[in-house]
Amino acid sequence: MKKYWQILKKYKISLLACPLLVLVSVMCETVQPMYMADIIDNGVMQRDLSVITAVGGKMILISIVGLIFSIANVYVSSHASIGFGTDLRTGLFGKIQQLSFFDIDRFSTASLITRLTSDISRIQQVIMMSMRLMLRSPLMLVMAVFFVVRINLELAGVLLAAIPILGFSVFFILRKGFPFFLKVQQKVDQLNEVVRENLINIRVVKSFVREDFEAHKFKDKSESLRDTVIHASNIIVSIFPVMQLVMNLSIIAILWMGGHKVMTGELKVGELISFVNYLGQVLMSLMMLSMIIMSYARASASSKRILEVLDTQPSLTDTPEGMRSTREIEKGEIAFEKVSFRYGGGETDVLRNISFHIRPGETVAIAGATGSAKSSLVQLIPRLYDVSAGEIRIDGIPVQDYNLRELHARIGMVLQKNELFSGTIADNLRWGNPDATDAEIVDACKQACADEFIERFPDKYQTHIEQGGNNVSGGQKQRLCIARALLKKPRILILDDSTSAVDTATDAKIRHSFAEKIPGTTVFIIAQRISSVENADKVLVLDNGRVSGFDTPANLLKTNAIYQDVYNSQTKGSGDFDEKGGEA
């Protein structure tokens, strides 16, 4: 709750104003039955029109004042609650950006989307309801009880006896219903996951004619959500019949006792009518309280999910040395010293006792079959994950001693699943360098051989890219991602199978461009084509998470059986490093 209060402090004026606004509006509402009793007993019963006119005028004036204060309360509460929701959503999104790959893996994408949208909206609604009704309900209840006690203590006893029964009923029902609120949000997560997966892969769905299968899968998740919501709703809505029963019995008892007192002269007609009106106010306040409690119960499930993310401490942060560091990567020299690595929750190391040394400006290819942990190895260099054992050094300095921003700024990385964002080609490229000039953009695209197809577009660099880059081919997307990384002017460039969709001729041109344009940059290449690695200065061959060979391509061709097999299969057939199938 401390995290929420830190946000709400921005709206402390609204929080302080609401109780005053609510108090005035409730007072204006609760005094009305007393004036009504006065009109009936002293005006209607006495046939005195002046009393009716005078008291009626007061009632109109009080109603107008109550209306003004109620409108003001709605405005103030809406401003504060919507602002709170916006700030909380911004804070949660910012927190997600701080999380490491390992932390992100703990939450599904669909779950994070649900938390950013419906979960925050539910909390926002509770804040608004609290500012409007939370104070209003108990104030109205207290003032209504005060007036009924003032009218007749004996009749008030009936009402006072009913309130604890109602309170216990509401508490018991909500306690039974609370576990289902958390299940509802989990079902929403699952439904969102199906929708997200379908929309992202809609082209695959259509190409394989799997629309019916996807529709059936969506229907199953939707019906599961429906059943959970119905179960939760059935429990909650039972509150209202219980309340209605208790209050109806109370009204019958009060009318019977009150009618008897009117006949005996102990109670006036107007007082009995006002008593019944106050009974309605009590019922209304209790119903509002039950709605608030119900909303709080549902929001608490959402709050638990949001705080789960907010309370997550990033597993990858700057070390004390890194926070103080002003070092820059100058040469791009890299050394692995007995490095082992396993993913969080994993039982075995995916990398075991890896050691090698790379000089500045060298081009190193990493080869191996599926499961050899090629991608895992290169992701350790920019500290996307931390090693489990051993040490990685850049320019002789442990990677943990670099500031993370500097580390990421000087290492360009083109991942297997690099994506483009909605916007122009130029906008996407400037992710690499927001201040890049048009000339620098063009030069980076020439190095990545992306200028060839960009110049054919009518709008050239202002061509709009759809979300995910769905309006360009796989090879074009890869070349744009390479150009984006080059704009960073990195000292270390990592290409993780990033030319797989590019033809061999273009692949060769890109590698030739690197040798010509960025000779001082240390380059890592993960590729399945033998043609992509045979011109590298060195090749690191991985086999089941271990180094099988590390040498020049020519020497490996003489000494390394894995490299020999792949070379022969590709030069004589159609094999590659991934003969066993799958992704790197």
N, C-alpha and C positions, 0 to 999 in steps of 0.2 A: 504493500500500500504506500510505502514511502515514495516509490517511483511515481505513483499516480499523484500524490500530494505535491511533488516537485513541479508537476505540470499545472495542477490546479492553482498553485500559488500565483500564477500569472493572472488569474481571474478572481483574486480575493475581493475586489470591490463588488463584483457580481455576487459572490458568495455571501458577503455581508449585507448586500441590499435585499436579497431574496427573502430572508426571514421577516424583515420589516414589511415588505410588500405583501407577503402571505398573511401576516398577522392582521393588517388592516382589512384585506379582502375577506378573511374569515370572520372578523368581527362584524363587518357589514352584512354578512350572510346570516350569522347566527342570531342577530338581534331582530331580524325580520319577523319570526314567529311571535315574539313578544308584542310587537306593534300590531300584528294581525289579531292577537287575542284582545288587545285594547280596542281595536275597531269593532270586533264582534260584541264584546261585553259592554262597552261604553258608547258605541255608536249605533250598531245595528239593533241590539237588544233595547237600547234606550231611545231609538229613533231620533238620534242626534246627528244630523248631516254635517255639522261643523266639525265634530270629532273625526268623522270619516275623512273629510277633506284635509284637515290639518295633519292627522296621522298618516294618511295616504301620501301627502306631499313629502313628509319626512322619509317614508319608505322609498319613494322615487329618488330622492336626493341621495340617500344612502346606497341605493342600487347603482347609481351613476358613479359614485366614488369607488364602490367595490369593483365595478367594471374597469375603471381607469387603472386601478392598482393591479387587477388581474392581467390586463393587457401588458402592463409594464413588466410584470413577473414573467410572462411568456417570452417577451423580447429578451430580457436579461438572461433567463435560463437557456434559451436557444443559442444566444451568442456564446455563453460560457461552455455549454456542452458540445456544440459543434467545433468550437475552437480547441477544446480538450481532445476531441476525437481526431482532429487534424494533426495536432501536436503529437499525440500518442502514435498515430500511424507513421508520422515522419520519424519519430524516435525508433520505432520498431524496424522500419525499413533501414535506417542508418545502422542499427545493431546487426541486422542481417549482412550488411556490407562488410562489417568487421570480422565476421566469422570465417574461419578457415575452411578448406575443402572438407576436412574431417568433421567439423562441426555441422556444416551444411548437410552432410550425408546422414546425420541423425534425424533430420526433418525432411519429409517429402516436399517437393515443390508445391503440390496441391495443398498440403497442410499449411504451408507458409502463406499461400494466397488466401486461404480461409481465415487465418489469423489476422491478416492485414485488412480484410474486408468485413465479413459478417461478425467475427468475434469482436472487433473494435466497435462496429456499429451497435452491437448489443450493449456494450459498456457505455457508449455514448448515450444511448436511449435511457439507461438507468440513471446516468448523471442528470439528464434533463428531467426525468420523472422525479428524481429526488428533490431537485430544486423547486419543482412545481407542487408535488403531492406529498413528499415525505414529511414536510413541516405542516402542510395543510391538513392532512389526515389526523394526526394526534391533536393539533390545536382545535380542529372542529369537534373531535370526540370529547376533549376536555371541556370545552365551552358548552357543548350541547348537554353533557352530563351536569354541568354546573347549573344550567337553566332548569333542567327537569327536576333536580333536587330542590331548587328554589320554588318550583311550582307545587310539587307534592312529594314528600319524602317516601311515602308508602308506595306510590306508583313507581318512583325511581328505583326502589328496591328490586322490582321485577326486571328492569333494564340492567341494573348492575349485576344481577345474578346471571343474565344471559351472556354478558361480555366475556367472562372467563371460559365459558363453554365454547364460544366462538373462537377464542384465541387458541385453545388447546386443539380444536379441530383443524384449524389452519396449519398449526405447527406440525401435527402428525401427518397430514396429507403432503405437505411440502417435503418433509423428511423422506417420505417414501418415493417422491418424484424426483428428487435431486440427482440420484445416480443416472437417470435416463437423460438428463440434459447434456452430460458429458458424452454419452453414447450418440446423441443426436449430432453433435459437432464432429465426432469421429466419422459418422456416416456421411456428413457433408464433405469431409476431406476425401473420402473414397469416391464420392460422386464427382467431385471436382477433378480428381486424378483421371477418371475415365474420360471426362470431357476434354481435359487438356491433352491427353495422349491422342485422342481421336482427331482433334483439330490440328495438332502439330503434324500428325502422320496421315492426314486426309488423302493425300495423293497415293500413298501406299494402300490405304483401305480401298480406294476406288480401283486401283490397278489390279488388285487381287479379288475384286468383287466381294468384299467382306462387309458391305454395308449392313446386311441383315444380322451378321454376327455381332457387330458393334452396337447395333440398335438393341439387340437382345441383352448384351452386357450392360448397356446403359439402363435398360428397363429393370434388370435385376437390382442394380445399385439404387435406382430411384425408388423401387418398391420396398427395398430394405429400409431406406430412409423414411418412407411414408409410414411403415409399420412402427418404427421406433418413435416417430413424432406422435402418431396416434396413441401409442401406449403411454407416453409421457403426458399427452394432453388429456387423456381419459382420467388419469390420476389427478391432474391439476383442476380440471373443470368440476370435479366432484366437490370442490370447496364451495362453489356457489349454491348448489342445492342444499347443502348442509346449512349454510348461512341463511338462506331463504326460509328453511324450515324453522330454525330457531327464532328468527325475527318474526315470522308469521304467528308463531305460538305466543311470542311476547306481545305482539299487537293485539291479539285476541284477548289475552289476559288483561292488558291495560285498558282496552275498550270496555270489557266487562266490569272491571273494578272502577274505572273512571265513570262509566255510565251510572253505576250505582251511587257514586259520590255526587254526581251532578243532580240526581233525583233527590238526594238527601240534603242538598244545599252545601255540601262540603267543598264542592269544586264548581267553577263556572264553566259554561260551554266553551268560551273562547280559550280558556286555559287548557281544557281537554284537547281542543283542536291543535293548539300550539304544541302540546305535549306529543301528539301524534306526529307533527311536523319535525320536532326534535328527534323523535325516534327514527324518522326517515334520514335525518342528517347523520345520526349514529350509524345506521346501516350503510349509508354512503361512505362514511369515513372508514368503516371496517372493511368494506369492499375495496376501497382504494389502498388500504394498508395491505390487504391480501395480494392485490395486484403488484404492489411494490415488492413485497417479500418474494413473490413468485418470480418477478423480474430479476431480483437480486440473486435468487437461486440459479437461474439460467445464466446470468452474467458472471456469477462466480466460477462456473465451468469455463466460460470464455476467458475470464481473467487468469485462471490457472494456466491455460494454454499460452496466453500472451506472456505472462511472467516466466514461463518455462524458457522462452526465447530470450527475454530481457535479462534473465539471471544467468544465462549461459556465458561463461567466461571463455573468450576465444583461446583455443589451444595453441595458437601461434600468435605471439605478440613479440614486440621488441624486448630483447633482454636488457637489463640495466646498462650493459656496455653498448648495446645497439641504440638505446635511447640517447646516450651521450655522444654517439659516434657522428662524425662529420666526414668519414671516409668516403671516397668515391672509387668505383671500379675503374682502374686506369688501363690495365694490360689485358685482362681476361684470362689469366693463368688459372687453371683449375686442377685440384688434386683431391682424389678420394682416398681416404686412409682407413682401411678395414671397416667399411661402411656396411651396416645391416639395417634392414627396414621391414616393418610389418604395419599393416593398416590397423587402426583402432578396432579392438574386438577380435582381431585375427589371432589364430593360435600358432601360426608358423610365420617365419620371415619370408617375404617374397624376394628380398635381396640378401645375399649372404657374403660377408667378408669381401666386399668389393674394394679393390685398390687399383688406381692408375693415375697417371700424371699427363696433363695436356698443356703444351706451351701456348703462349699468346698467338693468336692469328691462325692456329691450326684448324683444319676442317676434319672433324671426327664423325664417322658413321657408326651407328649402333645397330647391330643386326642380331637376329635371333627369332625363334618361332614364337607362336602365341604362348603366353604364360611365362615367358622369360623375363618379364618385368622391365621392358625397355622404357615404356612411358613412365613407370614408377621412378626409374632412375633419374630421368631428366627433370621430373617435377621436384626432386630434392634440391636441385641447384638454386632455384629462386625461392626456396623455403616455402613451397606450397604445402609441403609436409616436412616434418622434422625427422631426422634419422633416429633409429632405435639404438644404434651403437656405432662407434667410429666417429669420423669427422670429415667434413667437406671444407676445403679451403679455396678461396678465390684471392688471387694475388698474395698468397701466403697468410691470409687472415681468415679465421673461421667464419662461415656464413652467418652464424648467430651474432657475431660482433658487428655486422653491418646493420644500419637502419633499414627496415623493411621497405620504406618508400624508395630509398636509394637503390636497394637491391632490385626491386621490381622496375624501377625507372631505367636501369642500365642493362637489363636482360630482356631481350625481345623473344617472345614465345608464340609459336603458332601451334595450337593444340590440335588433336585429331578432330575435335568437334567444335572448332572455332566458328562463331556465328557472326552474322552481320545484323545491324539494327536498322529499323525503319528510318528513312532519311535519304539524303543524296549520297552518291559515291564519295564526294568530297567530305561530307559530314562523317561518314564511316572511317575514312582514312585519317581524319584529324583526331581520332581516338588515340592514334600513336603520338601525335604532337598537335595540341590544340592551336599552337601558334604557327604551324607550318604554312609557308607561302605556297602559292599556286605552282611556282617553279619547283619547289621541293616535292610537292605531291606528284607532279608529272615525272620527276626524276626517279622517285621511289617506284612508281608504276612501271617505268621502263626497266628498272632492275628486276622487277617481278614478272616482266612480260605481260603486264595487265593493260598497258597502253594500247596493245594490238586490238583488243575488243572494245575498250572504252571509246576509242576514236570512231568506232563504227556506230555508236549510239547517237541518235539525233541530238540529245542534250549533253552528250559527253560526260564530264565530271559532275554535272548537275542532274544526271539521270537518277530517278527515284528508285531506291531499293526497298522492296517490301520486307515486312518483318521476317527475320530469319534468312533473308536473301533468297526467297523463293522464286524470284523472277530472273535469277541468273543461274547458270549451270554450276555443277560441282567444281569443275576446273576453274571457272571464273571466280567463284567464291574463294577458292584456295589462293589464287593469285592476289586477290584484293586483301586477304588476310596477311599474306606475306608482305605486301607493300605497306600495310598498316604497321606491321612490326618494324620494318626498315625505317619508317619515319621517326622512330624513337632514337635512331642512331645508336643502336645498342653496342656494347662491348662484347656481349655474348648473345648469340642468336641460336635459338632452339627450334628446329623444324620437326615436329612429331608427325611423321607420315603425311606431311602437308602438301605433297605433290602427287598423291596417289591417283587423283582424278585428272591429272595433266598428262598429255601425250609425251612420249620419250624425248622427242625433239625439243619441245618447250621446256621440259625438265632439264635437259642439257644446257639450254640457253640460260636458264635461271642460275644454274650452278656456275656457268662461265661468267655470268654477270657478277656473282658474289666474289669470285676470284679477282675480277677486274676492279670493281667499285668499292668493295669493303675488305681489302686484303688484311687489315689489322684486326678484324673481328673474328673471335673464336666461334666456330659454327659447329653445332651438333645436328646431325641428320639421322632421323629414323626412317628407314625406307625398306620396302620389300624387293624393289628392283635391284638387280646386281649392277645395272648401269648407273644407278644413283649413288652407289657407294664405291665403285671401283676407282674413281678419281680422287677419293678422299685421302688426306695425308695418312690417316690411320683408321682402322676399323676395330671397334670393340664388339666381340662376339659374346653374347650372353646365352647361357644354356641353363634353364631351370633356376634362374636367380643367381647364377655364379658366372664369373668370367671364364670363358672357354678359350679365348684368344684376344690379344691386343697387339696389333702390329700393322705394318703397311699391307695393303691389299695383295701385293706381289708375294710378300713373305707368307701371309696367311694361306695363299693358294698352294703353297708348298707344304705348310706345316699343320693347318687346321682342317680336320675332317668335315666339320659342319660347313665351313665356308666352301670347301672343295665341292661338297655335294650340291649345294645351292648353285654355285657357279656353273657346274656341269649341267645341272638340270635346266638352267635358264638359257645357257648358250646352245644346248642341244635340244631342249624341249621348251616347256612353258612353266617350270617351277619357280618358286620364290622362297624367301626365308620363312614364309608362313604356310609351308606345305601342309601342315596339320590343320589348317583352317582357322578362321576367326580373325579378330582384330588384335593389334598390338596393344 
